[in-house]
């Protein structure tokens, strides 16, 4: 009987048959698509359908259509999309995921502050749209743009690639190194400038790109066969665990910490309430996104926990279904399955009786400690040791040939992330240790315009070791992330650049 139950659990874990609960919500018209809140610093609020989901959001939260992200005066947020596109907003900004439809139809709307948008431009039939006020921007090929709304007229800058802007009679094509300040009174009179005024948060955006590039350099042969192969979330798995090749049985991934006999894939994280799907799991692991949206965790004697991605169809991908399953196929006998919170009590139909309505608790933290029967030592998770997984000798996969090193101009056709700081004529700074932007260290660089509502300067950038960029921890607040120590401060600014970086 246990074998039958385990087999059913494996089918459910691979996302083939979602388990429905009649007492759950019905999906609320959602399309079954989500994207990842990949990085959070400071206060970031999440609102959907007028309901506050999180006052302090946490990393790895799945974001659905209609979710609005708002950063506080110390807040920063990054959102990763399946095709590799990335959106970032610094403090005092607000962004809405206005369209998230199956097939890649995507629209994001910046309503205040500033946003950085790295668009893959891979879908010509349905390109990702960036909307602000009456204007909308699309791209052709890999393009990086910055939209500023807090310094008077909207300003659109194209750091790399090609962008198309239109709205309210304005139709213009922008190329790398160009910008435009949209004339609010008469947009058609707006003129294109062949330069970009720098902003103190440009360096933060560049640092986040450097972190992504560092994680991508650990890719293995497993990445070639993964669904959503361009999703940046795979890079976190490569950097925090090991892929093993089981031959005809496919690939298994296991995090380094799974060598601890007491490690539990559902040991740390939060249950977060969503209007469409009830409580969803938000892992507290820095890599904890893909292994909790699809595939299956399985426990193997003498090896421990491993995760198989399967076809990677998330449990909400049915388009409004209320299904839920834990991505656990075969647990050990001593394992206690996690318990998903049930739906909240309905509102009181007779408010005159004085009974207070009971709504959902936004976050329910989880910190489980599981005791393994026997406590048998498990093999280390690394890229050097062959292991036995369920009777199959599996070799670890080692990183394949790395992508172009950060700090060198990529070829336009590669789709690699571009270099910041190597084109002074575009208003970007050299990649070097720096203090918060005061304008004094720029020498002959163009001065940035003062903002109507000053945004706090980003933290100083720590110098990178000569061996290559290191990957910072993807931290968050509450139980949903891990923070990294603050970078060292710099007593004096770097010297002004003498010319373009070669």
N, C-alpha and C positions, 0 to 999 in steps of 0.2 A: 504493500500500500504506500509506503514511504517513497518507493521508486516512482510510482504513478504520480504522486503529488509533486515530486521533484520535476518530473518530465513536464507536467502542466505548468509548473512555475517557470521552467526554462522557456516554454513557448510564450508565456506572458511576458517574461523578461526581455525577449527579443522583439517585443512590440508587434507580434503578429495578431494577438487576440487581446484587446484591452478588456479589463474587468470593470463592469459597470456597477454603479451604486445608485439605486433608485432615489435615495435621499439627497443626492448631490444636486448642485445647480446644473442648468442645461447648456452652459457654454455662452449664454448671453449674446449670441450672434457672432462670436469670435470666429476667425477664419482658420484657427488651428496652427498659426505660425508664431514663433517667438524668436527673439534675438537676445544676445547676452549683454548684460551690464557687466563689463569685464574689469573695470577699475573704478574705485571710489575713494576719494579723499575728502575729509571734512563733511559738512552737512549737505546731503543731496536728498531732496524730497521726491517721492513718486506718487502721482495722482492718476487715477483712471476712472472715467465716468463720473467725475465730481467727488469721488471717494478717495480719501487719503489711504494709500497702501503702506507707505513708510515715510516717517519723518526723517530718519537717518537710514538711507538705503545701504545695502551690503552687496559686495561683489558676488558674481555668479547668479544674480537674480535673472530669471527669464522675463523678458519684457514683451507684452502683447500689444496689439494694435490699439491706439488711443491713449497709451501711457504718456504722461507728461513728466519730464525730468526738470527740476528746478534746483539750481545750486545756490547755497548761501554765500556769504561774503568770504568763507574759507573753503568752499566746496569745489570739487572738480569731478568730472565723470567721463567715462569712455564707454562707448557701445560698439560691439563687434557684430558684423553681419555675416551671413553664411558665405557670400561670394568673396569675402576678404575686405570689403569696405569697412571703414572705421569712422565714427563720429565722436568728437570730443567737445566738451564745453567747459570753460573756466568759471571762476566765481561770478555770481550775480547774473546768471544766464538761465534761459528757459527754452526747452526743446520738446516737441511733441512728435511721437511716432504716429503720424496721422494715417498712414496706409501701410499695412503689412499683409500682403496677400500671397497665397500660394503661387508659385511660378516666378517669384522675384519682383512683383509689382510693389515698389517701395517709395514712400514719400515721407520726408521729415520736414518739420516746420520750426524754424527758429523765430520765437516771438519777442525775445529780449536778450541783451548782452552780446555775446560773441560765440561763434562756433567754427570748428575746423572740420572739414569734410574731405575724407580720402575716398574717392569714388573709383571703383574698378572699371566701370563703364563696359562691363562684359556683355550686357544685354542691350542690343540695339532696339529690340522690340518693346522693351519696357525698362528704360534706364531709370536709375534712382534719381528722384527729384528732390531738390533742396528748395523749400519755399520760405520766403520772408516777406511779410506784407503782401503787396501786389506782385512781387517778382518771384520767378522760379528759375533755378539753375539746373542744367543737365550737363553731362560730360560725354566726350568721345574718347574712349580709352582711359587709362589710369590717369587721374587728375586730382590735384590737391588744391582746395580753395579755402579761403577764410572769409567769413561774413561777419561784419561788425555793425551793430545797431545802436551802440551807446555813445556815439560821437557825432550826433547830428544826422545827416543823410546816411542811408545805408551804404556801406562800402564793401565791394566784392573784390578780392584779390586772388589771383591764380598763381600759385607758387610753381606748379608743374602741370603739364598737359594742356588740354583744350576744354573750354567751357562755353556753353551757350546760355545767355541770359535774355529773358523776355518778360514783359509785363507792363501794362498801362502805356502801351504805345512804344515801349522800348524793346528793340531787338538788336543784340550785339553779340559777337563772338570774341571771346577773350582767350589769350594764349599765355604760356608761362612767362612770368615777369611783368604782367600787365594787371592793372586794377582800374576800378571805376567807382566814383562816388555818385550815387544815383540822385539826381535832382528831384527832390520830393514834390516840388511844385509843377515841374514839367519834365518827367523822366526822359522824354525823347530828346531833350537838350543835353543830356549827360554825355560827357566826353571820356574817352579811354586814356589813361596815363600809362606810359611805358616804364613805370617803376612801382614799387610797393613800399609804403611806409611801414617800418617795423613796429612790432608791439612786444611788450615785455613777456607775453605769454607764448610767443612763437617758439622760444627755447624749450618750454615745457612740452609743446606738441612734438618738437624734434626729439626730445628725450624719450617720449612714449614710443615713437617710431623706432628708436634705437633698442628699446626693450623688446619690441616685437621682432625686430631683425635678429636679435640675439637668440630668441627662442626658436626662430625658424631654422637657424643653422644646425639644430640638433635633429632634423628630419631624418627618417629612416625609410627603408623600402616599404614599410607598412603604409606610409602616407600615400603611396601611389594607388592603393586600392581602397582607401577610405571614402565613404560618402561625404559630400560637402567638403571635398578635398582642399578647397581654398579657405575654409573656416579657420581663422587665427587661433581658435580654442585648441586645435590639435597641437599647437606649439607648446602649450602648457603641459600637455601629457609627455611630450618628448623631453622636456626639461626637468620633469619631476618623477620619472619612472622609466621602466624598460619594456619594450615590445619583444615578444617571443614568437618565433615561427613554429607552429605546430603542424606544418605540412598541409595535408588535405583538410585538417580541422580548423584552419585559419589562424589568425593572429590573436594573441592574448596580451593585454597590457596590465602591468602591475606597478603600483606606486612604490617608491623606495621604503616608505614607512610600513608597508604590508609585511615586512620581515619580522615585525613585532607580533608575537602570537596573539596578543590581545587587541590588535587593531581591528576596527569595525568601520566598514564603508559608510555606515550611517551613525558614526559616533559623535560627530560634531557638526553643527549647522543650525538651521532655523526652519520651522514651518512658517510660510508667509501666506496670508490670505489674499486671494484674488477674486474679483467679482464673478468672473466667468468660470473658473475651475476649482473654486474652493481653495484648500490649502495645498501649496506646492512646496517641494523640498528645495532649499537653498543651502548647498553644501558649504561648510566652513573651510574646506581644503582650498589652497590657492589654485589648484588645477580642477576644481570640482564643478565643471559644467557639463561637458559631453557625457561622462559616465553616469549622469543622473537624468539625462533626457531620453536615452535610448539604450539599446544593447542589454547586456545582462552581466551581473556579478555572479561568479561561481566560486565555490570553495573547493580546493583540491588538497587531499591529504598529502603531507610532506612538502607542500608548496605554499598553501595559503590562498589568499584571495587574488583572483585575476578577473579582468573585465574583457568581454568580447563585444565589439561594436555592432555586429549584425548588420542589418540594412539601415539602421539609425533612423527609424520612423518614430518620432516622439509620441508619447501617449495622447497628446492633444492634437496630433496631426490629422485626426479623422474629421476635423472641421466642425467643432461645436459639440462633440461628444463629451460626456461627463466621466469618461473612463479614468481609472488610476491603477497603476500597478507599481510595486517596488521593483526596481531593476535588479532583482535577485532571482537567479535561476535555481541553483543548487546550494543551499546553505549547509553548514555543518550541523550535526545533530544537537549540539549544545547551544546553537545560536538562537537568540531571542529576536524574532522579527520586530522591526520598528512599527510603531502604531501611529498611523496618520490621524490627526484630529478630525472629528466629525464635523458636520455643518453646525453653525451657531444656532442658538434658539431663535425661532421666528419672533418678529416684533409683536407686541401685545395688541391683539385686535380691539381691545377695549381700554384705550388709554385713560378714560375717566376713572377707572378703578385704582389708579395711582401706582400701578405696577410698572417699573422701569423696563424699557425695551432692552434686550440683551443682544448686542451685535458681536461680530467676530473680533477676536484678539488679533491685532495686526501681525505680531511676531510671537512665536512660541519657541524659545531657545531649547536646544537639545545638546546634552553632554553626557553621552552614554559610556559606561565602562563595562565591557564584556570580558568575562573570565573564560579563557579557553580551557577545555577539559584536558588535563595532562600537561599543558604548557610546553608541548614539544617544540624545540627550536626549529625555526624555518630558515631556508637558504636566503642569503642576501639578494637584494634586487639591484643588479648592476649589469653592465654591458660586457662582462668578462666571463661570467660563470654559466655553464650549461646546466639546466635544471630538468626535473622530471615533473611534468604537468599531466596529471590524470593518466599515467602510464606511458606518456609520450615524451621522449627526450627532445627538449626544445632548446634551440640556440638563441641567444640574445641578438637582437638586431643592432648593428652599430650605425652611427650617423653616416649618411651618404655624403657625396661631395657638396660642400656648402655653397650657398648663394653668394653673390658679390658682397665683399666686405663693406660694412658701413663706413662711409667716409670716402667712397669712390662713386663717381657719376655712373649710374646704370645705363645700359642701352635702352632706348625708348621702347623697344619691342618686348622687353623681358617682363614688364609688369612689376619689377622689384620696387621696393619703396625708395623714394628719391633721397638725395642728400640735402640736408639743411646746413646752411652756413658756408657753402662753397660758392655762392653767387651773390656777392655784395651788391651788384646792380639790382638785384631783386629785393633788397632790403633785409636780407637774412644775415644773422650774425655768424662769425666763425664758431666752430665747435671747440670751446675751451672753457675752463673753469671761470665762473663769472659771479658777480654779485647782483642783487636785484637791480633792475633797470633804473638808472637815474639820468641817463643821457650823457653823463660826463665822460664815460669810457668809450663812447662811440667815435670820437675824433671827427672825421669828415663824413660820418654816416648821417643820413637824413634824420632829423628830429621827429619823434612821434608826437602826434597831436594830443593835447591833454583831453582826457575823458571828462564828460559831464559829471559822471559819478565814478570817482577813481576806484579802480579795481586793485586789490592788494597784490603786491609783487609776488611772483613765484619764489619758492625756496631756491637757494643757490645750488647750482649744478655741481655734483661731486666729480672730481677728475676720474677718468676711466683708466684702468690698468693697461699697460702696453700690450698685453696679450689679447685684447679685444674687449668689447662691452660686456658688462655683467648684467644679469637680468634681475631687476628689483622684484620684491615680493608684491603680489597683487593684493593689497590690503583692503580692508573695509572696516566698518564699525560694527559693534555688537559681536555676535558669534560668527559672522560670516566672512572673516578674512584674517590675514596675518599682516601685521605692520612691520616695516623695516626701520632700522635706526636712522635718525635724521642725518643728512649729509653734512660734512664739515663746513664750517663757515670760512669765508675768505676775507682776510683783513684788508686787502686792497684789490681794486679791479684789474683785469688783465690789460696789457697795453693795447692801444688802438691798432686795428689791422692796417698793414701798409699796402695791401692790395688783395686781389682775389686769391682765395685759397686754391692751390694747385692740386 
